[in-house]
Amino acid sequence: MAEYDQELDACGLNCPLPILRAKKSLSSMETGQILHVVATDPGAIKDFEAFSNQTGNKLMDSREDSGKFYFLIQKA
């Protein structure tokens, strides 16, 4: 997995909270920095894809492992 600048633990949170927390975290980050998000809501996959398309932030990686979902988002 790539290196990242900040991590957000969104486990146990349901839509739209993981996205809202990610948006808040990204707002305090510099352009080009990477946010690593860990979530347990299966809906997060589609949510983060849509979030990336709408905001221009790059979804660098999206994967699932043992019921957890991992995302790497690069701030645009």
A tleap script that builds the chain and sets N, CA, C and O, in Angstrom:
source leaprc.protein.ff14SB
mol = sequence {
  NMET ALA GLU TYR ASP GLN GLU LEU ASP ALA
  CYS GLY LEU ASN CYS PRO LEU PRO ILE LEU
  ARG ALA LYS LYS SER LEU SER SER MET GLU
  THR GLY GLN ILE LEU HIE VAL VAL ALA THR
  ASP PRO GLY ALA ILE LYS ASP PHE GLU ALA
  PHE SER ASN GLN THR GLY ASN LYS LEU MET
  ASP SER ARG GLU ASP SER GLY LYS PHE TYR
  PHE LEU ILE GLN LYS CALA
}
set mol.1.N position { 0.835 -1.196 0.000 }
set mol.1.CA position { 0.000 0.000 0.000 }
set mol.1.C position { 0.879 1.258 0.000 }
set mol.1.O position { 1.930 1.295 0.639 }
set mol.2.N position { 0.440 2.259 -0.708 }
set mol.2.CA position { 1.195 3.503 -0.825 }
set mol.2.C position { 1.249 4.234 0.515 }
set mol.2.O position { 0.443 3.983 1.411 }
set mol.3.N position { 2.198 5.126 0.629 }
set mol.3.CA position { 2.293 5.941 1.833 }
set mol.3.C position { 1.197 6.997 1.780 }
set mol.3.O position { 0.705 7.356 0.710 }
set mol.4.N position { 0.827 7.488 2.966 }
set mol.4.CA position { -0.207 8.508 3.036 }
set mol.4.C position { 0.152 9.509 4.122 }
set mol.4.O position { 0.995 9.250 4.981 }
set mol.5.N position { -0.517 10.673 4.063 }
set mol.5.CA position { -0.208 11.765 4.979 }
set mol.5.C position { -1.118 11.795 6.201 }
set mol.5.O position { -0.731 12.283 7.263 }
set mol.6.N position { -2.318 11.274 6.044 }
set mol.6.CA position { -3.287 11.325 7.138 }
set mol.6.C position { -4.189 10.101 7.043 }
set mol.6.O position { -4.448 9.593 5.951 }
set mol.7.N position { -4.671 9.627 8.205 }
set mol.7.CA position { -5.565 8.478 8.207 }
set mol.7.C position { -6.882 8.849 8.876 }
set mol.7.O position { -6.913 9.578 9.868 }
set mol.8.N position { -7.959 8.334 8.314 }
set mol.8.CA position { -9.293 8.553 8.868 }
set mol.8.C position { -9.923 7.197 9.144 }
set mol.8.O position { -10.079 6.380 8.237 }
set mol.9.N position { -10.282 6.962 10.393 }
set mol.9.CA position { -10.961 5.725 10.772 }
set mol.9.C position { -12.462 6.005 10.787 }
set mol.9.O position { -12.974 6.660 11.695 }
set mol.10.N position { -13.157 5.501 9.770 }
set mol.10.CA position { -14.599 5.709 9.659 }
set mol.10.C position { -15.354 4.404 9.935 }
set mol.10.O position { -16.508 4.253 9.536 }
set mol.11.N position { -14.695 3.469 10.616 }
set mol.11.CA position { -15.334 2.185 10.932 }
set mol.11.C position { -16.539 2.399 11.845 }
set mol.11.O position { -16.490 3.169 12.804 }
set mol.12.N position { -17.624 1.693 11.516 }
set mol.12.CA position { -18.842 1.798 12.312 }
set mol.12.C position { -19.745 2.944 11.892 }
set mol.12.O position { -20.865 3.063 12.390 }
set mol.13.N position { -19.278 3.781 10.988 }
set mol.13.CA position { -20.085 4.911 10.514 }
set mol.13.C position { -20.781 4.526 9.217 }
set mol.13.O position { -20.203 3.856 8.361 }
set mol.14.N position { -22.028 4.957 9.085 }
set mol.14.CA position { -22.778 4.687 7.863 }
set mol.14.C position { -22.912 5.952 7.037 }
set mol.14.O position { -22.760 7.066 7.538 }
set mol.15.N position { -23.200 5.753 5.755 }
set mol.15.CA position { -23.407 6.831 4.806 }
set mol.15.C position { -24.343 7.881 5.401 }
set mol.15.O position { -25.361 7.504 5.982 }
set mol.16.N position { -24.060 9.156 5.288 }
set mol.16.CA position { -22.946 9.766 4.549 }
set mol.16.C position { -21.739 10.127 5.425 }
set mol.16.O position { -20.850 10.846 4.970 }
set mol.17.N position { -21.694 9.649 6.653 }
set mol.17.CA position { -20.640 10.088 7.567 }
set mol.17.C position { -19.211 9.834 7.096 }
set mol.17.O position { -18.372 10.720 7.259 }
set mol.18.N position { -18.882 8.665 6.515 }
set mol.18.CA position { -17.494 8.508 6.045 }
set mol.18.C position { -17.085 9.573 5.025 }
set mol.18.O position { -15.962 10.075 5.058 }
set mol.19.N position { -17.999 9.910 4.127 }
set mol.19.CA position { -17.715 10.938 3.114 }
set mol.19.C position { -17.559 12.308 3.773 }
set mol.19.O position { -16.639 13.057 3.445 }
set mol.20.N position { -18.449 12.628 4.690 }
set mol.20.CA position { -18.385 13.935 5.354 }
set mol.20.C position { -17.093 14.085 6.148 }
set mol.20.O position { -16.463 15.142 6.130 }
set mol.21.N position { -16.706 13.029 6.839 }
set mol.21.CA position { -15.455 13.074 7.619 }
set mol.21.C position { -14.245 13.184 6.681 }
set mol.21.O position { -13.286 13.897 6.975 }
set mol.22.N position { -14.302 12.469 5.552 }
set mol.22.CA position { -13.200 12.535 4.582 }
set mol.22.C position { -13.091 13.947 4.006 }
set mol.22.O position { -11.994 14.484 3.850 }
set mol.23.N position { -14.238 14.534 3.696 }
set mol.23.CA position { -14.257 15.886 3.150 }
set mol.23.C position { -13.625 16.865 4.139 }
set mol.23.O position { -12.846 17.737 3.752 }
set mol.24.N position { -13.970 16.711 5.422 }
set mol.24.CA position { -13.431 17.581 6.461 }
set mol.24.C position { -11.914 17.387 6.589 }
set mol.24.O position { -11.168 18.360 6.701 }
set mol.25.N position { -11.466 16.139 6.573 }
set mol.25.CA position { -10.030 15.855 6.674 }
set mol.25.C position { -9.276 16.446 5.487 }
set mol.25.O position { -8.226 17.066 5.655 }
set mol.26.N position { -9.819 16.250 4.286 }
set mol.26.CA position { -9.163 16.760 3.078 }
set mol.26.C position { -9.073 18.284 3.082 }
set mol.26.O position { -8.120 18.852 2.547 }
set mol.27.N position { -10.062 18.949 3.685 }
set mol.27.CA position { -10.070 20.415 3.675 }
set mol.27.C position { -8.882 20.996 4.439 }
set mol.27.O position { -8.474 22.128 4.181 }
set mol.28.N position { -8.328 20.230 5.374 }
set mol.28.CA position { -7.191 20.730 6.148 }
set mol.28.C position { -5.849 20.252 5.592 }
set mol.28.O position { -4.795 20.530 6.163 }
set mol.29.N position { -5.905 19.534 4.475 }
set mol.29.CA position { -4.683 18.985 3.882 }
set mol.29.C position { -4.220 19.823 2.698 }
set mol.29.O position { -4.990 20.590 2.121 }
set mol.30.N position { -2.939 19.661 2.346 }
set mol.30.CA position { -2.363 20.376 1.206 }
set mol.30.C position { -2.650 19.607 -0.089 }
set mol.30.O position { -2.838 18.391 -0.065 }
set mol.31.N position { -2.684 20.324 -1.215 }
set mol.31.CA position { -2.859 19.705 -2.524 }
set mol.31.C position { -1.770 18.655 -2.737 }
set mol.31.O position { -0.590 18.910 -2.493 }
set mol.32.N position { -2.179 17.480 -3.193 }
set mol.32.CA position { -1.235 16.404 -3.460 }
set mol.32.C position { -1.046 15.447 -2.301 }
set mol.32.O position { -0.496 14.360 -2.478 }
set mol.33.N position { -1.500 15.841 -1.103 }
set mol.33.CA position { -1.384 14.941 0.042 }
set mol.33.C position { -2.416 13.827 -0.082 }
set mol.33.O position { -3.419 13.961 -0.784 }
set mol.34.N position { -2.147 12.721 0.617 }
set mol.34.CA position { -2.989 11.538 0.492 }
set mol.34.C position { -3.662 11.188 1.813 }
set mol.34.O position { -3.025 11.130 2.865 }
set mol.35.N position { -4.966 10.958 1.725 }
set mol.35.CA position { -5.778 10.559 2.876 }
set mol.35.C position { -6.093 9.069 2.758 }
set mol.35.O position { -6.553 8.598 1.718 }
set mol.36.N position { -5.839 8.344 3.835 }
set mol.36.CA position { -6.161 6.906 3.884 }
set mol.36.C position { -7.421 6.767 4.726 }
set mol.36.O position { -7.439 7.166 5.890 }
set mol.37.N position { -8.474 6.203 4.145 }
set mol.37.CA position { -9.747 6.029 4.855 }
set mol.37.C position { -10.010 4.543 5.065 }
set mol.37.O position { -9.858 3.740 4.145 }
set mol.38.N position { -10.405 4.186 6.281 }
set mol.38.CA position { -10.812 2.820 6.597 }
set mol.38.C position { -12.279 2.889 7.000 }
set mol.38.O position { -12.643 3.643 7.903 }
set mol.39.N position { -13.124 2.103 6.332 }
set mol.39.CA position { -14.562 2.130 6.603 }
set mol.39.C position { -15.122 0.711 6.652 }
set mol.39.O position { -14.497 -0.233 6.168 }
set mol.40.N position { -16.306 0.574 7.243 }
set mol.40.CA position { -16.959 -0.736 7.300 }
set mol.40.C position { -18.284 -0.743 6.546 }
set mol.40.O position { -18.898 -1.799 6.394 }
set mol.41.N position { -18.729 0.407 6.074 }
set mol.41.CA position { -19.995 0.505 5.340 }
set mol.41.C position { -19.776 0.084 3.884 }
set mol.41.O position { -19.032 0.748 3.163 }
set mol.42.N position { -20.422 -1.027 3.431 }
set mol.42.CA position { -20.241 -1.478 2.037 }
set mol.42.C position { -20.613 -0.409 1.014 }
set mol.42.O position { -20.096 -0.416 -0.103 }
set mol.43.N position { -21.498 0.503 1.381 }
set mol.43.CA position { -21.895 1.579 0.482 }
set mol.43.C position { -20.776 2.577 0.229 }
set mol.43.O position { -20.858 3.393 -0.689 }
set mol.44.N position { -19.734 2.510 1.045 }
set mol.44.CA position { -18.631 3.470 0.914 }
set mol.44.C position { -17.930 3.357 -0.435 }
set mol.44.O position { -17.385 4.343 -0.931 }
set mol.45.N position { -17.936 2.168 -1.033 }
set mol.45.CA position { -17.258 1.985 -2.316 }
set mol.45.C position { -17.850 2.919 -3.367 }
set mol.45.O position { -17.130 3.695 -3.995 }
set mol.46.N position { -19.153 2.839 -3.552 }
set mol.46.CA position { -19.816 3.711 -4.533 }
set mol.46.C position { -19.743 5.171 -4.090 }
set mol.46.O position { -19.569 6.068 -4.914 }
set mol.47.N position { -19.878 5.403 -2.775 }
set mol.47.CA position { -19.844 6.771 -2.254 }
set mol.47.C position { -18.520 7.455 -2.565 }
set mol.47.O position { -18.502 8.599 -3.019 }
set mol.48.N position { -17.402 6.753 -2.320 }
set mol.48.CA position { -16.107 7.377 -2.555 }
set mol.48.C position { -15.808 7.535 -4.047 }
set mol.48.O position { -15.114 8.473 -4.441 }
set mol.49.N position { -16.321 6.634 -4.872 }
set mol.49.CA position { -16.167 6.806 -6.322 }
set mol.49.C position { -16.899 8.070 -6.767 }
set mol.49.O position { -16.356 8.873 -7.526 }
set mol.50.N position { -18.121 8.239 -6.296 }
set mol.50.CA position { -18.914 9.420 -6.649 }
set mol.50.C position { -18.268 10.689 -6.094 }
set mol.50.O position { -18.191 11.710 -6.779 }
set mol.51.N position { -17.806 10.612 -4.852 }
set mol.51.CA position { -17.145 11.754 -4.205 }
set mol.51.C position { -15.930 12.194 -5.016 }
set mol.51.O position { -15.711 13.386 -5.230 }
set mol.52.N position { -15.154 11.230 -5.458 }
set mol.52.CA position { -13.958 11.518 -6.244 }
set mol.52.C position { -14.327 12.193 -7.564 }
set mol.52.O position { -13.704 13.179 -7.957 }
set mol.53.N position { -15.338 11.663 -8.243 }
set mol.53.CA position { -15.781 12.239 -9.518 }
set mol.53.C position { -16.308 13.655 -9.343 }
set mol.53.O position { -16.057 14.524 -10.178 }
set mol.54.N position { -17.042 13.887 -8.251 }
set mol.54.CA position { -17.667 15.196 -8.039 }
set mol.54.C position { -16.681 16.259 -7.572 }
set mol.54.O position { -16.835 17.435 -7.903 }
set mol.55.N position { -15.667 15.856 -6.804 }
set mol.55.CA position { -14.762 16.840 -6.203 }
set mol.55.C position { -13.444 16.997 -6.951 }
set mol.55.O position { -12.733 17.983 -6.757 }
set mol.56.N position { -13.115 16.029 -7.808 }
set mol.56.CA position { -11.842 16.082 -8.516 }
set mol.56.C position { -10.690 15.506 -7.709 }
set mol.56.O position { -9.568 15.424 -8.209 }
set mol.57.N position { -10.949 15.106 -6.471 }
set mol.57.CA position { -9.918 14.439 -5.686 }
set mol.57.C position { -9.732 13.046 -6.278 }
set mol.57.O position { -10.707 12.391 -6.643 }
set mol.58.N position { -8.477 12.591 -6.374 }
set mol.58.CA position { -8.182 11.334 -7.059 }
set mol.58.C position { -8.309 10.136 -6.118 }
set mol.58.O position { -7.646 10.072 -5.082 }
set mol.59.N position { -9.174 9.185 -6.496 }
set mol.59.CA position { -9.291 7.934 -5.759 }
set mol.59.C position { -8.186 7.019 -6.287 }
set mol.59.O position { -8.321 6.410 -7.348 }
set mol.60.N position { -7.097 6.935 -5.531 }
set mol.60.CA position { -5.913 6.204 -5.984 }
set mol.60.C position { -6.037 4.705 -5.770 }
set mol.60.O position { -5.477 3.915 -6.531 }
set mol.61.N position { -6.771 4.315 -4.733 }
set mol.61.CA position { -6.908 2.892 -4.427 }
set mol.61.C position { -8.202 2.666 -3.661 }
set mol.61.O position { -8.608 3.487 -2.838 }
set mol.62.N position { -8.836 1.551 -3.944 }
set mol.62.CA position { -10.065 1.166 -3.264 }
set mol.62.C position { -10.044 -0.350 -3.157 }
set mol.62.O position { -10.030 -1.045 -4.173 }
set mol.63.N position { -10.040 -0.870 -1.927 }
set mol.63.CA position { -10.013 -2.323 -1.785 }
set mol.63.C position { -10.765 -2.753 -0.538 }
set mol.63.O position { -11.027 -1.958 0.364 }
set mol.64.N position { -11.107 -4.048 -0.515 }
set mol.64.CA position { -11.835 -4.625 0.608 }
set mol.64.C position { -11.026 -5.777 1.155 }
set mol.64.O position { -10.452 -6.561 0.399 }
set mol.65.N position { -10.980 -5.880 2.485 }
set mol.65.CA position { -10.257 -6.969 3.123 }
set mol.65.C position { -10.929 -7.280 4.452 }
set mol.65.O position { -10.987 -6.428 5.339 }
set mol.66.N position { -11.435 -8.496 4.588 }
set mol.66.CA position { -12.054 -8.963 5.838 }
set mol.66.C position { -13.146 -8.030 6.360 }
set mol.66.O position { -13.209 -7.739 7.555 }
set mol.67.N position { -14.003 -7.566 5.450 }
set mol.67.CA position { -15.135 -6.733 5.856 }
set mol.67.C position { -14.812 -5.272 6.078 }
set mol.67.O position { -15.682 -4.497 6.475 }
set mol.68.N position { -13.576 -4.886 5.829 }
set mol.68.CA position { -13.207 -3.472 5.923 }
set mol.68.C position { -12.847 -2.973 4.535 }
set mol.68.O position { -12.348 -3.716 3.689 }
set mol.69.N position { -13.114 -1.697 4.328 }
set mol.69.CA position { -12.868 -1.069 3.029 }
set mol.69.C position { -11.805 0.000 3.201 }
set mol.69.O position { -11.862 0.813 4.123 }
set mol.70.N position { -10.835 -0.015 2.297 }
set mol.70.CA position { -9.702 0.892 2.387 }
set mol.70.C position { -9.649 1.780 1.140 }
set mol.70.O position { -9.787 1.299 0.016 }
set mol.71.N position { -9.448 3.068 1.355 }
set mol.71.CA position { -9.415 4.025 0.242 }
set mol.71.C position { -8.212 4.938 0.403 }
set mol.71.O position { -7.871 5.352 1.511 }
set mol.72.N position { -7.574 5.245 -0.719 }
set mol.72.CA position { -6.520 6.256 -0.747 }
set mol.72.C position { -7.006 7.370 -1.649 }
set mol.72.O position { -7.291 7.146 -2.826 }
set mol.73.N position { -7.101 8.561 -1.105 }
set mol.73.CA position { -7.615 9.711 -1.846 }
set mol.73.C position { -6.564 10.800 -1.854 }
set mol.73.O position { -6.082 11.227 -0.804 }
set mol.74.N position { -6.209 11.248 -3.064 }
set mol.74.CA position { -5.231 12.327 -3.192 }
set mol.74.C position { -5.981 13.642 -3.383 }
set mol.74.O position { -6.840 13.770 -4.256 }
set mol.75.N position { -5.629 14.620 -2.539 }
set mol.75.CA position { -6.309 15.907 -2.630 }
set mol.75.C position { -5.939 16.626 -3.916 }
set mol.75.O position { -4.764 16.726 -4.272 }
set mol.76.N position { -6.949 17.120 -4.604 }
set mol.76.CA position { -6.759 17.837 -5.871 }
set mol.76.C position { -6.323 19.281 -5.602 }
set mol.76.O position { -6.111 20.048 -6.542 }
savepdb mol mol.pdb
quit
